[in-house]
Amino acid sequence: MAAAESDATNGCERCWSPLKESMKGTYVSVEPIHPCRYLDEQPFRFNQREGDDADRFMRTLSWVTGRRVKYDRLTSRPVEA
């Protein structure tokens, strides 16, 4: 295997191994209607790995300030009356 191929493989594994770990440990009950949300979180975490926790928190908070998400959109289910 060439060096460039092994670098690409290691980069992919470095990004996706936390997903495997989180599915086994953190998210013990994953609902089948939300897998894309769990999958989207891993590249986000990987791309935001620079800085400390406070920096990441403030950056994320600045992205969501002033936005409103309704319950039915958040859960992908309509609210029952």
N, C-alpha and C positions, 0 to 999 in steps of 0.2 A: 504494500500500500504506500502510495506517495505521501510526502509530508503534508501537502495541502489537503488531501483526503482525510488524513487522520486528524488534522486540526478542525476540519468541519464536523467530523463525527464527535470529537470531544466537546466542541461548542454546543452541538445539539444536545448531547447527553448532559452537559452542565446546566442547560436551560430546563430540560424536561425531567431530570431526576427529582427536583423538588416537588413536581406534580405527583409523582408516584409516592413520595414520602408523605405528602399532605393527604392523599387519598387513604393511606393506611393509618394515619395518626390523627390529623386535625379534623378532617371531614369524614367522620365515621359513617354518616348517614347522608349519602348524596342522592338527591331526588332525580329521577330520570328526565324531568322536564327542564333541568338547569345545567346540563353538562357544559354548555358553551360558556357559562359564567365562570365555572371553575377553570376551564381551559384558558379563558381570556386573562384570568388573574396571573397566571404564571409568566407570560411574556411581560406583563406590566411590572411585576415584581423584579424580573430579571433586568428590564430596561431602567428601572429606578433604583438600582442597587448602589449607586454612588451617594455619598453623603451619609449623615447619621439619621436616626429615626425622626428627630424633630424636623429636619429639612424635608424629608419625604412627607411627613404629616402636613406641614405647611403648604407644600407644593400641591398635594392632593386636595387639601381644603380649598385652595384658591381656584381649583378647577370646578368644584361643586357649589361654591357660594353663589346664591341667587337662583339656583335651579330647583325645580320642584318635580318630584317623582311621585305619582299616585300609586297607591297600594296595588291596584290591579295590574298596572304595568310592571311594577317591581316583582310581583309574584307570578306573573303570566296567567293569573286566574281572575275572573270577574268577582267582584264583591257580592256576596249573597245577602239579600235583603231579609 
